[in-house]
Structures are given as structure tokens and as C-alpha cells.
């Protein structure tokens, strides 16, 4: 038996993954255990979980793989600071304490946190090799072109190459500071969202705008070549030498200073979001086309933070030259932990790889699960009134009927997802047919911006009937955007036509009914969908099938089980706390059901929050 523990740490979204004899046994982000969103500290809790799942101790690990090379990254930072000196002094002073404490001495930090035996080899991999490995090795392809795009690793910002059998080979790269990820993050910052977490908000905002600034971006910021390579004019950016992404020249070009966080979103910000989204999509399409021309491969795998841009992915799927695309569900830095472990097993140790027809990611359900006994003990401990269902069919029939009555359901089952998306294990579910569901979820459950769209889950066998997908196409990890099928769209009444495009109130814009599934139809008739099949998620497939039988609709709203600013829930206790803090109607914890109406005080907000405060102190 060979056990390899992969680790990503100290930059963004620390994580751990365990591979035993080539099989992915466990993977999780540290934030899920510490409850600190995007926790970048050493993933001690995630490592402990992975070892527990495999019933191993730290001294039974044969290799520890770290997802990048800290010394090379430190070299890049020093060269950059020296190139911009003395302007980068504040940024340099802010970065050095953490580097001198942990990042430069990663081997020591790993041994200190794991307590692993001194003999355990620690392997340091290139950042984009880890991304590439996370994309290719779990994929269903024997051979594939590889494309990785993110902010920056050591020096690389974009890499491409080919994977075949048990080997990957990266042959081309773009280097820092020329980065599509950092360009997109600059606009994320400028539009008032948080870098490294708000990029998906910018993507969601883009359909409200028009790409009026795209020409200015091409003219001043990016020199884009036909093959997708590009050069950024660094006179407009501040991320090399400062603590911000943009500078005064950038601000003058786009009409003023950055939008303050939480302030009103103006039409200018919507148009900026649409503009950078259009540019990003064009870069991805050109890179994909040139990679296909260079390699002749019919399949493509993607990873890196930019690979979470599901709108660009959807266009590449529909308009690009590849027959099939597979995207690593944990495409960001967290997935590097998994990629590093798989790289050691296949590429360094030379072990054979057999591609599987679906993939080797196990639905990305790689986190902890909890037994009925553990859930029962928790519910009793907090004196929560609950109902137990011994028959799964009766449970699913009960929940499907509640969903059809427009109840909002917290859904907790099986192993937790690895990656940023809730894939039906830690989800909040609702009726996609309800015109009020989108606003209710945003304002009463998620407590987030009103313009944010919600994603649909749809039975894979019916997906092509409701969305613009080929009959054999799937999207199991919610990483593709597809248009709602024309036959499911509804004509917009004349009085709402202006609301759709010009109303400054985004809440009113998004709530215009555009289809028979309005809760998951964005303003441009798109949807970030997840297809559900019986192999990866049999219980959710049965629930959705039951809902389909009752309503004729195989689509539900699926959003992550959390509130704004918190990670997705991990444990039953996390789920119950989140249930109390929101206005969800029903909580399903495996075969136990809690109805809000049965709680003491019913729906009374004051008593509910008092109950929550008491619960948090326990």
C-alpha cells in the first residue's frame, strides 16, 4: 500500500487530499472545519480528516506532496519587488513576516503540523503541474489536451500541454505579470468585490451590462494575439508593487475610483463586468483553438481558478473545437492538493493509469459523512423536534411534495463536496418553477446581493429537453453555463421590456419571469447547471425523479448550504445552526427531518435568533 498526502496551504483555500494506491480516498478544504471562509492556514484539520477516512496515522504516509515550489515563488516575489523598488516597500513589508515564518520553511511546517516521521519524503511540485495533474489524471480520457489558467503560480499564469496514459507534459506557458486571472481580478477589485472570492459575482453581474468597454480594454490593457497569448500594459495595474490591483491611470480610463464595497452597483459597473467577461471568453476561446491546432487532441481538460468561469467554459464547449471537455471540480488552489498527490503516484512513481468512463473523482463527494447515530445524538442534544424516516421512498416522497409546495429545504446527505460548488450533498433546494424563489432565497436564506443567480440541478436524462445541451452531454460539477431551451422560454410582457434592460433596481430586473423555470433563469436566459445521474448521486437522483413525477418538471434550484460570508456546512451541527439562522422551512439530515413549524416559537424571528445564540454557546 502506498499512501500519498497532498497539501495546498498559505495562499488561498488551503486543502488536503489523500491518494492510496492511486485511488482518491478523501479531499477537503480547511475552511469547512475551521468555519473561516477561504482559510489559508496550514490544513491541519483537513489532513486529520483525510487520514481518519483512510484509517491511517501520519507515520503511515509514504509521501507528502506540496502543490508548488515555495523557493521559486519567493524568487519571483523578490525579483518583482526589486524591479519596482522603492514603490513596493509597503507590499514587501506586509508579505515578508508570513514568508519568513512558514512559507520559506514548508518542509519544517509540514513536519510540525503532521508530526510525520522524519523519513517521510516531501515532494514539491510546480504549481501549474499540480493543476494539470488535477485536471488530467481523474478525467475520463486516455489522452487529452491540458489548459491551466489562474492568477499566478511560481512564474506561470497559463500553461498548456498534453496528457497521455500516466504522464503529463506541459510545453507552453505565459508568465507573470501577464495573467488572465489577475486581469479579471483587477476588474473584480475595481467593481467593489473581494479579490480571490468575488470573481464569480462579477461573472454573475456581467449579463446585466453591455460590453461597452471591451474596445478600451483591448486598446489600453491587453495586446491579445490570434493564438490566445497576450501582453498586459502594467502602467494600468498596481498588483506587482502595491496592496491594490489597479492604479489612478486605470481609474481615469474607466471613469472614476473603485466602487466601495457594499455600495450601490451602477450601470457602469455592469457594463465593465460585461466587458471583461467578453474579453476573458475571447482569450479562452483563442487559447483553446490554438491548443487544438497544436495537439490535434479531441479532448480537453481544464484547471486553475479561471476554469471556474463557467460562462467561458460553456462557450468553449459549444463553440470550441474539442469534442469533450472535463473540468476539475476543485479547479482553484484547493485542487492543487489533489493534483500533487496524483502527480507523485502516476508521473513520479510510474504507476499505470486506467481512465474510467465517467471519471475518477467520485462525484467530488470526497469529504466527511455522518452516521444516523451521530445525527440523532446531535438533534437530541439541542432538543430539536424531529421526525425519522425508515423508508427512503417515503422520505423522498415527503420532501418532493414539500418542494412542490415551494418550501425551501436544507439538504444534508452523504459525503461533503470537495471544491467550491454544492453538488447535492450540502445544498439548499427549492422549486425552480416559482417566480418568487430567487428573491426569497437571496433575501431570506442567503442574505446576499439581489442580482446573484441560482443554479439548477436537472435529471441528466432530461437535461437536453430543458437546456441547450446535446442529448449525451453532461455537466456533473456545475462548471458549464448553457442557455435555457427556447421551448421553455416565455414571452416577456411589454410593460416589463424596459425593466429587463434599463431598470437600475437589479432585483426587479432579475425577477422578470423569462421561462417556465424562472428561479434559475438568468437575465440573459442562461443557467449554470448541474446534471444529476444515478451513478454519482443516487439519492438526489431519486428525489429529483420523484419531484419530476409529481410536477412534470425535472429541475430544482440548488444553492450551497451556507449564508453569505460563511463556508458551506460540513457537520450536522453546522447545518442545524445555519437552518436556525435563516428562514428555511425544512432541514433534512440523512433520514431525519426537522420542520421549522415544529420549533418552539414557530417562525417568530426573535425566538429563533435567541435559540441560535444559545446553540452557538453550547
Residue pairs with C-beta under 8 A, 6 or more apart in sequence:
1 20
1 21
2 20
2 21
2 62
2 63
2 345
2 349
3 18
3 19
3 20
3 54
3 56
3 60
3 61
3 62
3 63
4 18
4 19
4 20
4 61
4 62
4 63
4 64
4 65
4 341
4 344
4 345
5 16
5 17
5 18
5 47
5 50
5 51
5 61
5 63
5 64
5 65
5 114
5 341
6 16
6 17
6 18
6 19
6 64
6 65
6 66
6 67
6 130
6 336
6 337
6 338
6 339
6 340
6 341
6 342
6 344
7 14
7 15
7 16
7 42
7 43
7 47
7 64
7 65
7 66
7 67
7 110
7 337
7 340
8 14
8 15
8 16
8 43
8 66
8 67
8 68
8 130
8 333
8 334
8 335
8 336
8 337
8 340
9 40
9 41
9 42
9 43
9 66
9 106
9 109
10 40
10 41
10 42
10 98
10 102
10 103
10 106
11 40
11 333
12 38
12 40
12 196
12 332
12 333
13 29
13 30
13 31
13 38
13 39
13 40
13 332
13 333
13 334
14 29
14 30
14 31
14 39
14 40
14 41
14 42
14 43
14 46
14 333
14 334
15 27
15 28
15 29
15 30
15 43
15 46
15 330
15 333
15 334
15 335
15 336
15 337
15 338
15 418
16 27
16 28
16 30
16 43
16 46
16 47
16 49
16 50
16 337
17 24
17 26
17 27
17 28
17 50
17 337
17 338
17 340
17 341
17 366
17 418
18 24
18 25
18 26
18 27
18 50
18 51
18 53
18 54
18 56
18 341
19 25
19 338
19 341
19 342
19 344
19 345
20 54
20 56
22 342
22 345
22 346
22 351
22 353
23 360
24 138
24 338
24 342
24 360
24 361
24 362
24 366
25 50
25 53
25 54
25 366
26 49
26 50
26 53
26 54
26 366
26 367
27 50
27 330
27 337
27 338
27 366
27 367
27 418
28 46
28 49
28 50
28 366
28 367
28 368
28 416
28 418
29 39
29 43
29 46
29 330
29 334
29 418
29 567
30 39
30 41
30 42
30 43
30 44
30 45
30 46
31 37
31 38
31 39
31 567
32 46
32 367
32 416
32 567
32 568
32 569
32 570
33 45
33 46
33 49
33 570
34 41
34 45
35 566
35 567
35 574
36 567
37 197
37 565
37 566
37 567
38 196
38 197
39 567
42 102
42 109
42 110
42 113
43 337
44 113
47 58
47 113
47 114
49 367
49 368
51 57
51 58
51 61
53 368
58 114
58 115
58 116
58 117
59 115
59 116
59 117
59 120
61 114
61 116
61 120
62 120
62 121
63 120
63 121
63 122
63 123
63 341
63 344
64 110
64 114
64 116
64 120
64 121
64 122
64 123
65 122
65 123
65 125
65 340
65 341
65 343
65 344
66 106
66 110
66 122
66 123
66 124
66 125
66 340
67 125
67 127
67 130
67 333
67 336
67 337
67 339
67 340
68 124
68 125
68 126
68 127
68 130
68 153
68 154
68 336
69 124
69 125
69 126
69 127
69 154
70 103
70 104
70 106
70 124
71 104
72 126
72 154
72 155
73 103
73 127
73 153
73 154
74 99
74 103
74 104
75 154
76 152
76 154
76 155
76 176
77 95
77 99
80 88
80 176
80 177
80 240
80 241
81 88
81 91
81 92
81 241
83 240
84 240
84 241
87 241
87 242
88 240
88 241
88 242
90 242
90 243
91 241
91 242
91 243
94 243
102 109
106 122
106 124
107 122
110 116
110 122
111 118
111 122
123 340
123 344
123 348
125 133
125 339
125 340
125 343
125 344
126 153
126 154
126 156
127 153
127 154
127 156
127 336
128 148
128 150
128 153
128 156
128 159
128 170
128 173
128 304
129 168
129 170
129 339
129 343
130 335
130 336
130 337
130 339
130 340
130 343
131 148
131 150
131 153
131 159
131 303
131 304
131 328
131 331
131 335
131 336
131 339
132 146
132 148
132 159
132 161
132 163
132 168
132 170
132 301
132 303
132 339
133 168
133 339
133 340
133 342
133 343
133 346
133 347
134 303
134 328
134 330
134 331
134 335
134 336
134 338
134 339
134 342
135 146
135 148
135 163
135 301
135 302
135 303
135 307
135 326
135 327
135 328
135 331
135 339
136 144
136 146
136 163
136 168
136 301
137 163
137 166
137 168
137 339
137 342
137 343
137 346
137 353
137 360
138 328
138 338
138 342
138 359
138 360
138 361
139 163
139 299
139 301
139 326
139 355
139 359
139 360
140 326
140 355
140 356
140 357
140 358
140 359
141 163
141 299
141 301
141 324
141 326
141 355
142 164
142 165
142 355
143 162
143 163
143 164
143 165
143 297
143 299
144 162
144 163
144 297
144 299
144 300
144 301
144 326
145 160
145 161
145 162
145 291
145 292
145 295
145 297
145 299
145 300
145 301
145 322
146 159
146 160
146 161
146 162
146 163
146 168
146 170
146 300
146 301
147 158
147 159
147 160
147 287
147 288
147 291
147 300
147 301
147 302
147 307
148 158
148 159
148 160
148 170
148 302
148 303
148 304
148 307
149 157
149 158
149 180
149 181
149 284
149 287
149 302
149 304
149 305
149 306
149 307
150 157
150 158
150 179
150 181
150 304
150 305
150 306
150 332
150 333
151 157
151 179
151 181
151 182
151 185
151 196
151 305
152 176
152 177
152 179
152 181
152 182
155 173
155 175
155 176
156 173
156 174
156 175
156 176
157 173
157 174
157 175
157 176
157 178
157 179
157 180
157 181
157 182
158 173
158 174
158 179
158 180
158 287
158 304
159 170
159 172
159 173
159 174
160 170
160 171
160 172
160 173
160 287
160 291
160 294
161 168
161 169
161 170
161 171
161 172
162 168
162 169
162 171
162 295
162 297
163 169
163 301
165 352
165 353
166 346
166 347
166 350
166 351
166 352
166 353
167 346
167 347
168 343
168 347
172 294
174 229
174 230
177 232
177 234
177 237
177 239
177 240
178 230
178 231
178 232
179 232
180 230
180 280
180 283
180 284
180 306
181 304
181 305
181 306
182 232
182 237
182 239
182 245
183 221
183 222
183 232
183 276
183 279
183 280
184 199
184 202
184 276
184 280
184 306
184 309
185 195
185 196
185 199
185 239
185 245
186 237
186 239
186 245
186 246
186 250
187 202
187 272
187 273
187 276
188 194
188 195
188 198
188 199
188 201
188 202
188 245
189 195
189 244
189 245
189 246
189 258
190 245
190 246
190 250
190 251
190 254
190 258
190 259
190 272
191 202
191 205
191 258
191 259
191 265
191 269
191 272
191 273
192 258
192 259
192 260
192 261
192 262
192 263
192 265
192 269
193 199
193 201
193 202
193 261
194 261
195 245
196 305
199 305
199 308
199 309
200 308
201 449
201 452
202 273
202 276
202 277
203 273
203 277
203 309
203 310
203 311
204 451
204 452
204 453
204 522
205 265
205 269
205 270
205 273
205 451
206 270
206 273
206 274
206 276
206 277
206 278
206 311
207 274
207 522
207 523
207 524
207 526
208 270
208 273
208 274
208 451
208 506
208 509
208 523
209 267
209 269
209 270
209 271
209 272
209 273
209 274
209 275
210 271
210 274
211 271
211 274
211 275
211 277
211 278
211 279
212 271
212 274
212 275
213 254
213 271
213 272
213 275
213 276
214 275
214 278
214 279
216 253
216 254
216 275
217 275
217 276
217 279
218 224
218 279
220 233
220 236
220 253
221 232
221 233
221 236
222 230
222 231
222 232
222 233
222 279
222 283
223 230
223 231
223 232
223 233
224 230
224 279
224 282
224 283
224 286
225 286
226 286
226 290
227 286
227 287
227 290
228 283
228 284
228 285
228 286
228 287
228 288
228 289
228 290
230 283
234 240
235 249
236 246
236 247
236 249
236 250
236 253
237 245
237 246
237 247
237 250
238 244
238 245
238 246
238 247
238 250
239 245
244 258
246 258
251 257
251 258
254 268
254 272
255 268
259 265
259 266
259 269
265 449
265 451
265 506
266 504
267 504
277 309
277 311
277 312
280 306
280 309
280 312
281 309
281 311
281 312
281 315
284 306
284 309
284 312
284 313
284 315
284 316
285 312
285 315
285 316
285 319
285 320
288 300
288 316
288 320
288 321
288 322
289 320
289 321
291 297
291 300
292 300
292 320
292 321
292 322
293 321
297 322
298 322
298 323
298 324
299 322
299 323
299 324
299 325
299 326
300 316
300 320
300 322
300 324
300 325
300 326
301 325
301 326
301 327
301 328
302 313
302 325
302 326
302 327
302 328
302 331
303 327
303 328
303 331
303 335
303 339
304 331
304 332
305 331
305 332
305 333
306 312
307 313
307 327
307 328
307 331
307 479
308 331
308 332
308 420
308 479
310 478
310 479
310 480
310 481
310 528
311 481
311 526
313 325
313 327
313 479
313 480
313 481
314 480
314 481
314 482
314 526
316 322
316 325
317 325
317 473
317 480
318 468
318 482
326 359
327 477
327 479
327 480
328 335
328 338
328 339
328 361
328 419
329 335
329 361
329 364
329 417
329 418
329 419
329 421
329 423
329 477
329 479
330 338
330 364
330 418
330 419
330 420
331 419
331 479
332 420
334 418
334 419
334 420
335 419
338 418
345 351
346 353
358 476
358 535
358 536
361 477
362 536
363 423
363 476
363 536
363 537
364 417
364 418
364 419
364 423
364 477
365 414
365 415
365 416
365 417
365 418
365 423
365 425
365 536
365 537
366 415
366 416
366 417
366 418
367 415
367 416
367 417
367 418
367 425
367 570
368 415
368 416
368 570
368 571
369 414
369 415
369 416
370 571
370 572
370 590
372 590
372 591
372 592
374 572
375 572
375 589
375 590
375 592
376 388
376 592
378 572
378 573
378 576
379 386
379 572
379 576
379 589
379 592
379 594
381 618
382 576
382 615
382 618
384 576
384 594
384 599
385 594
385 595
385 598
385 599
386 592
386 593
386 594
387 592
387 593
387 594
387 595
388 591
388 592
388 593
389 395
389 398
389 591
389 592
389 593
390 591
392 539
392 542
392 591
393 542
395 588
395 591
395 593
396 539
396 542
396 543
396 546
397 546
398 593
399 409
399 543
399 586
399 588
399 593
400 543
400 546
400 547
400 549
400 550
401 550
402 409
402 585
402 586
403 409
403 429
403 430
403 431
403 547
403 556
404 431
404 547
404 550
404 551
406 430
406 431
406 434
406 436
406 437
407 585
407 586
408 428
408 429
408 430
408 437
408 440
408 441
408 445
408 583
408 584
408 585
408 586
409 428
409 429
409 430
409 584
409 585
409 586
409 587
409 588
410 427
410 428
410 561
410 575
410 578
410 579
410 584
410 586
410 587
410 588
411 424
411 426
411 427
411 428
411 429
411 540
411 561
411 588
412 425
412 426
412 561
412 569
412 572
412 575
412 587
412 588
412 589
412 590
413 424
413 425
413 539
413 540
413 588
413 590
414 425
414 537
414 539
415 425
416 425
416 426
416 568
416 570
417 423
417 425
417 426
417 568
419 477
421 477
421 478
421 479
421 530
421 560
422 428
422 558
422 559
422 560
422 561
422 568
423 476
423 477
423 478
423 530
423 537
424 457
424 530
424 532
424 537
424 540
424 558
425 537
426 560
426 561
426 562
426 568
426 569
426 570
426 575
427 558
427 559
427 560
427 561
428 441
428 445
428 446
428 557
428 558
428 559
428 560
428 561
428 584
429 457
429 556
429 557
429 558
430 437
430 440
430 441
430 454
430 519
430 556
430 557
430 559
431 437
431 519
431 556
431 557
432 456
432 517
432 518
432 519
432 520
432 553
432 555
432 556
432 557
433 516
433 517
433 518
433 519
433 551
433 553
433 555
434 518
434 519
435 511
435 513
435 518
435 519
437 454
437 518
437 519
437 557
438 453
438 454
438 510
438 511
438 518
438 519
438 520
438 557
439 450
439 507
439 510
439 511
441 454
441 519
441 557
441 559
442 448
442 449
442 450
442 452
443 450
444 582
444 583
445 559
445 563
445 582
445 583
445 584
446 452
446 559
446 562
446 563
446 564
446 582
447 563
447 564
447 582
448 564
449 506
450 506
450 507
450 510
451 506
451 507
451 509
451 510
453 510
453 520
453 522
453 527
453 528
454 519
454 520
454 557
454 558
454 559
455 478
455 520
455 527
455 528
455 529
455 530
455 557
455 558
455 559
456 466
456 467
456 517
456 520
456 527
456 528
456 529
456 530
456 555
456 556
456 557
456 558
457 529
457 530
457 531
457 532
457 540
457 544
457 555
457 556
457 557
457 558
458 466
458 467
458 529
458 530
458 531
458 532
458 544
458 554
458 555
459 531
459 532
459 541
459 544
459 545
459 548
459 554
460 474
460 476
460 531
460 532
460 533
461 533
462 548
462 554
463 469
463 473
463 474
463 475
463 529
463 531
464 470
464 471
464 473
464 485
465 485
465 554
466 484
466 485
466 488
466 517
466 554
466 555
467 482
467 483
467 484
467 485
467 527
467 529
468 482
468 483
468 484
468 485
468 486
469 475
469 482
474 531
474 533
475 482
475 529
475 530
475 531
476 530
476 531
476 532
476 533
476 536
477 530
478 528
478 529
478 530
478 558
480 528
480 529
481 526
481 527
481 528
481 529
482 526
482 527
482 529
483 525
483 526
483 527
484 514
484 515
484 517
484 521
484 525
484 526
484 527
488 515
488 516
488 517
489 514
489 515
489 521
489 525
490 513
490 514
490 515
490 516
492 500
492 512
492 513
492 514
496 512
499 508
499 509
499 512
500 509
500 512
500 523
501 509
503 509
509 523
510 522
510 523
511 518
512 523
514 521
514 523
514 525
515 521
515 525
516 553
517 527
517 553
517 555
519 557
520 527
520 529
520 555
520 557
521 527
530 558
532 540
532 541
532 544
533 541
534 541
534 542
544 554
544 556
545 554
547 553
547 554
547 556
548 554
560 568
561 568
561 569
561 575
561 578
562 568
562 569
562 578
563 578
563 581
563 582
566 578
569 575
569 577
569 578
572 589
575 587
575 589
576 587
576 589
576 594
576 615
577 612
577 615
577 616
578 584
579 587
579 594
579 596
580 608
580 609
580 611
580 612
580 615
581 609
581 612
583 596
583 603
584 596
585 595
585 596
585 597
586 593
586 594
586 595
586 596
587 593
587 594
596 602
596 603
597 603
599 608
599 611
600 607
600 611
601 607
601 608
601 611
